[in-house]
């Protein structure tokens, strides 16, 4: 049996190793700033990165959680959106309308999750990986609302830039609606707002093309 002194030394060593892992993970997360997305910032001058996207989703979750279809744990949902794309550090960003990239997306992201969340102390890594898996499964009020945020945010920015990315990628209505399939599952109110205020005008002026 360990003496009190030995036990204290063990605890101090454990705490030091734990903190070292946490700092290493934080350092690794900085790479999220280098992962480019296809959505332009609101001034249309450059595209956002994953870290900017995640921050924006967390802010939106805090402000808009009152419109969720179901009662949600706001802090848990904010955690979910902050961490939902960190797998792209290894897997890269898969554009919403990249059908070829989607074929390997799940496999690439699962492998990334194993490595990245594995950098953390076991308890924290398991907790955050479980939250990421919950986001992917879309089977809880929090994950459904998180997907609403993830779908709404690029639309807000696309509308702010006169549909710049939609024009570049020649987005069709069927593609857009496929991407937005989960949006009303988290918030009917926000989906109605999105459609009427942010999408319809760009459908009417031909920026989002109909499917002839």
Number of C-alpha atoms within 10 A of each C-alpha: 5 8 8 9 9 11 12 12 12 13 12 12 12 12 12 12 13 16 14 14 17 17 14 13 18 13 10 14 17 13 15 21 15 14 20 18 19 18 24 20 19 16 10 17 9 13 15 21 19 23 21 17 22 24 15 16 26 23 14 18 24 13 11 15 22 13 15 22 17 16 12 18 11 19 12 14 26 22 17 26 29 22 20 23 21 28 23 20 21 17 20 20 20 16 13 15 15 9 11 10 13 14 10 12 16 13 11 16 20 14 13 19 23 14 14 18 21 17 18 21 16 12 9 15 20 15 12 18 20 14 21 23 16 17 23 15 11 17 10 14 19 27 25 27 31 34 26 25 26 23 20 22 17 20 21 18 21 23 19 16 18 14 22 17 21 21 15 10 11 12 17 19 16 13 15 17 11 11 13 18 13 19 24 19 19 26 24 15 13 19 21 14 12 20 14 11 13 20 21 13 14 17 15 11 9 12 21 23 19 13 8 4
